[in-house]
Amino acid sequence: MYYIRPQTLAKALEAGEEPGMLYLAGGTDLILKLRRREVQARGLVDLQAVAELRQIRAGGDWLEIGAMVSFADLLNNDTAAQEARALWLACSSMGAPQIRNQATLGGNLANCSPAADSLPALLVLQAQVRLLSRSGEVLLPLAEVLGRTPLWQPGTLLAGFRLPLRAGVSGFAKLGRRQALAIARLSAAVALREENGRACGVRVAFGAAGKRAFLSLDLAEELNGLVLDRGFTELACRQAKKVISRALGERASAPYKKEAVAGVVREALRTMEFVTSGEHADVDRKGGRGNED
């Protein structure tokens, strides 16, 4: 098997266009799949040395995150903690420290596990995906990319993500078998803006409740315009059960997840910057209420 470690984006694109070559990010999933012969490759293009893919930049109206940024990098970035709280929380819940140091945001999308921690958060944060190929660069909404099979054509390089700044507040929670080290059995992310005590621009996404993470447009529509009080939380939890029931259908996990999603949504809302009692309080975006998160 060939192994190439380019130093520049141009060289990486050139190498990735060769038939049978796969891009290697953190390798936490791809290497296992290669060993199990679940995927075949003529060679690997290791992206670790491409500095441009490891950057986190805030400029103008956008937060740009390179595909090779690790979960640990995001956890240690103040801008990500402030402007992309749902993603920060998802990163903090993902795997052991060793995995967070190795796994990358781009790799999480490329592997596209139904339980991928970052994807519900990226969906509610209105992430755009930056794809590079011989024909040039394209920016696509993540929701559109997740609707494709395959996600992109061979020879395409996932360069990173672009998130709008000052898009409101967001939260994330997941249910796993063991705290922190577990693969998500169910996850939820919520984002919204508050205007005069009411919810605007609501976005809700779920993970581990179908083939891929997805936005629930129906639930968001029901929550838009409502007063941010306990009634908002109770309605969100109640309606989330219906969303999960429809998404899972007759699967064996459906009855359990239908009930469990209420607690996951409640926790996701709790991590946000409002108190759902009709009164508002300051919440540390980086650590929730004190050190509870």
N, C-alpha and C positions, 0 to 999 in steps of 0.2 A: 504494500500500500504506500502511495506517495504521501509525503507530508511537506507542506509549504507554510512558512511563517512570514508573510509579507509585512513590510513596514509602512506602506501607504495604502490609501483607499484604492488608488488606481491599480496598483499591483494586486490587491485583493480581488477586485472585480475581474481583472484579467485571468487570474488563476481560477476563480469560481465559475467562469464561463466554459471551462473545459468539461467535456462530458464525464459524468460519474464523480465529480468533485463535490464534496460537502463542506459547508462552512462550520467551523468548530468555535463555539463560544466558551462557556464555562466547562462544558463537557459532562455535567452531572447527570444528564439524561442520555445524551448521544453515545457516550462511550459504553454505557450499559447496553444500549440497543445494538451497538455494533458487536459487542461480545456475545449477545444472545442471538445474533444473526437476524434480528428483527428488521434491520435496514442494511443495505449493501452500499459500498462506496469504493470507488477506484482510488480515492485519496482524500485527504483532509486539508483545508485551508484554515490554519489557526489564526484567529483575529486578535489575539492578545497584544500583539505589538503595534497595532494600528491606533495611535494616540487619539486621533479624532473621534474614535468610537467610544472613548472612555471619559468623555467630558460631560459635565452638567453645567449648562449656561442659562442665565436669565437675562433676557434682553427684549426691550419693547414690550409687547403684549404676550410673550411666550416664554415658557420654560422648556428648554431643549435638553433631552436626556439621550446620550449615546447608547447604542445597543449593547455595548460591552461594559456598561456601568453595572457594578455588582449590587446585590441587595445591601451589602454592608456599606458600600459607597453612598447609597441613598439614605441609609440610616444616619450617616455622619454628616449629611448636608443640610444646613439650616434652611435654605430656600425650599428644598423638597419638604421638610418638616412643616413649614409655614404655608406653602402654596399648594401642596398636594398631600394633605393629611391622610386621606384614605390610602394612598399608595405607601406612605411612610408606615402606617399601621400594618398594612399587608406585609411589608418587608420585615417588620419586627416580629411577625407571627410565623415567618417562613423558616422551617428547618432549624438545625443546630448552627452555632456560630461558624463552623467550618464550611457548611453549605452556603450560608449567606455570604461568606468571603469569596466563594468560587462561582456561585450561580449568578447569571446575568439577566437583566430585564429582557434583552433581546432573545436570549435562549428560552426564557419562560414562555414567550409568545411562539417562537418557532416550534417548540415541543408541543405546545397547545394542549396540555392535559386538561380534561374537564375540571380538575381541581386546582388549576394554576392560580396561585394566590394573587398575583398582580393584576390579572385581567379584569375582574369585576371593578377594581379600583380605577384602573385606566379607563374603563368604559364610562364610569360616572364623571370622570375628570375630562371627558371629551377629547381623549387622546387622538392625535393623528399619527399615522405610521409613515415613516420616511423610507421609501424603497428606491434602490439604485440598480440600474441595469445598463446594458449597452445602449438602449434607446433614451437614457437620461434618468432624471429624478422625478418621482411622483409622490405626492402626499395624499393619503387616503384615511378616512375615518376608521378607527379600529373596528367599530361595529360592522363596517362594510367588509373589511378584511376577514373578520371571523365568519362571515357568511359565505366565504369562498372555499372551494375544495379543488386543488390545493390552495393554501393561503396565498402563495405567489408562485410564479413559474421558475423552473430551474435556471440557475445563473443569476437570479435576483439576490441582491444583498440587502438585508435589513440593516439600515444605518442607524435608526433611532426613532425617538418619539418627540412629538411637540404637543405641549399642554398649554391651554390659555391661562394666563395669570389673572388673579383677582376674580375668579369665577365663582366665588362663594365658599361655603364650608362643606366639609365632607367627612365621612366616617366609614369604618370597616370593622367587620367582626367575622369570625369563622368558628365552626364547630369541628373539633378533632378528637381523636381517641386519647391523645395525651397532650398536655399543654406544651405549646411551642414546637415540639418535635413532630407533631402529627401532620400527615397529609389531610387537607381539608375534606371533611365529609359533607360540608355545606358552608357556603360563605355568602356574605351580602355586603354591598357597598351602597352608600347613599350620598348624594350631593344636592345642595340647594342654596338659594339666596334667601335672606330674610328681608322682607319689606313691610314695615309697620306691623310687626308681629306675625306676619303670614308667610307661608312658604311659597317661593317662586322658583321657576326653573328647576323643578325637582327631577332628579335622575336616580333610578334604582337599578342595580344589577345583581345578578346571582351567579355563583359558581358551584360546581359539583352538583348541578341539578339538571343535567342534560349532557349532550355531546360536547358543548363548549359553553363558556360563560356568555351571558346574554343580558341585554337591557330589557326591563319590563316597561314598555311605553304605557300600557293600560294602567298600571299601578301609579306611575308618575302623574298621569292625567288626573287620577282620583285625588291625589294629594296636593296638587297645585292649588294655591289660593286659600288653603285651610290655615286656621290659626294654629300657631305652634304651641300647643298645650298637650296635656296628657291624652286628650281625645285624638290628637294627630297620631301619637304613638300607637294607641290601641287600634285605630283604623289601619295604620300601616301594617301592623302585625297580623291583623285579621285578614286583610286582603292578600298579604304575602302568602298565606296558607293556600289560597285559591290559585295563585300564580304557580306555586310549586306543585300543587296537585295536577294542574294542567300540563306542566312541563314534564312530569315523570310518568303520567298515565298509570299503567298497570304494573310498573316495575316494583320489585319486591321492597325496595327502600322507600317507596312513596308514602305509606302511612306514617312511618317514623319521621321522615324529613318534613312532611306536611305540618306536623306538630312542632318539630324542632325549629323550624324557620322563624317562628314568632320570637323565640328567645334570641336568635341571631340578629334579627332586624332590630329588636329592642336594644341590644348591645351596640350595634352599629350607630344607632341614633344617640346613644348615651355618650359615645366618643366624640360627638360633634360639639360645636360651640354654643349650644343653647340648652336650657333646662326645660323639659316639656311639662312645666307646671303653670305656664302662663307668665312666669317671672324669668328674667335672664341674668346670667352670671358669667363672669370671665372664666374661661377655661384655657389652661395651658395647652396650646396646640400640639406641643411636642410630647407631652406626657399625660394628657387627659386631666381629670380632676386629681391634682396632686400626683401621687405615684401609683394610682390604682391600676392603670392600664398595664 
